């Protein structure tokens, strides 16, 4: 967003954007937690409390599941076009409140407010997308010969639990309710522990657009998540989160043969061939790292593979652009281009990765420490960081950091390149840069990733299935495939003869 555009945006006092209730929303009403527990939310830019939020326990989750089951029995019989109309209303409300919701997420997550406006707008667009697909949930007729009719029906699953991540809390909470609701399911959104406020605000804004129990929002931790993943009345559980959490959810869901949809971690590669447009590569390398969100994105291209012939030139330009473009600042300031990490624990984890990189012999080109600005001293800030001379065996090249750390690797042999690119447990995204069509398609075929860009990076497109391979996840989202994930097929055979 350009500086002039930023200055036109309204300033919102903190209290004006906070949700009116910090309790649990299910069955069309707000409830104090049966657990009696509340957890303090923390502003990561200032290291100070925001508001205490209900911490749902197992009993709270069970109550929400019962309410969702009742809501499902109503919602499944609502005509598809009426479901679509309710979803479009929800999208319109979220879009109209985009700046307030962005400010709330900036306070709660530390992501820059100017950039979070697009999160609300993207969420609204995805809700509208799935609203437009409600009449496409179709079955088929299957020829069986004379006097026999055979057809299939796609039906909703029932109660669906969607566990969302903290890096884009409003966007994920709103986007992920769209497909299951369009298909006729009831949804329980479990807000992220670190940043639950915008999910609660969403319930406040759009909850009454649906019959009671159709949309439910719980703030809670491990106990709540385990109940949602284990309860037999929950027919599907989805997660945006770490590989370890995804495995735990999958193990728990297996006890009731519950379906899962998992978008997990990434250690994504950006591969640059010698013939690539250097200026575009430099801009893409910085953009793809998602420094704006302090690198807290599973899709970040955090491994930059530069061909030896262009390595030094591109590296120098990337370091310069990082220094010019991303300077940590207070996230509620409309001019800020990079915020803090979400928590003290996450900041300390990132700094531990920096230390390990230095110990293993990587070269620190820029960043690697908290900023020196006194205004930022209390927050969980880490400067945008670039390491060169990174080897594939180093910890920063193998593990997902989920922080503002870009690893630059040098390559010359293509076979060895693909070995390094694919030599991690992740397979979410990849970005390939070349002007040669044959090279581009060959590389796209060779990389083990579920979502590949050629001469592009970071962009998501409605209708294009997003998801990972290997340990980066199970299933596909943001497309018609996601809608079908929340349906089941019933076959009907009719004997029309004697």
Secondary structure by P-SEA (a helix, b strand, c coil): ccaaaaaabbbbccccccccccccccccccccccccbbbbbbccccccccbbbbbbcaaaaaaaaaaaaaaaaaaaaccaaaaaaaaaaaaaaaaaaaaaaaaaaaaccccccccaaaaaaaaaaaaaaaaaaccccbbbbbbcccccccbbbbbbccbbbbbbbcccaaaaaaaaaccccccbbbbbbbcccccaaaaaaaaaccccccccccbbbbbbcaaaaaaaaccccccbbbbcccaaaaaaaaaaaaaccbbbbbbbbbbbbbbbccccaaaaaaaaaaaaacccccccccccccbbbbcccaaaaaaaaaaaaaaacccccccccccccccccccaaaaaaaaaaaaaaaaacccccccccccccccccccccccbbbbcccccccccccccccccbbbbbbbccaaaaaaaaaccccccbbbbbcccaaaaaaaaaaccccccccccccccccccccccccccccccccccccccccbbbbbbbbbccc
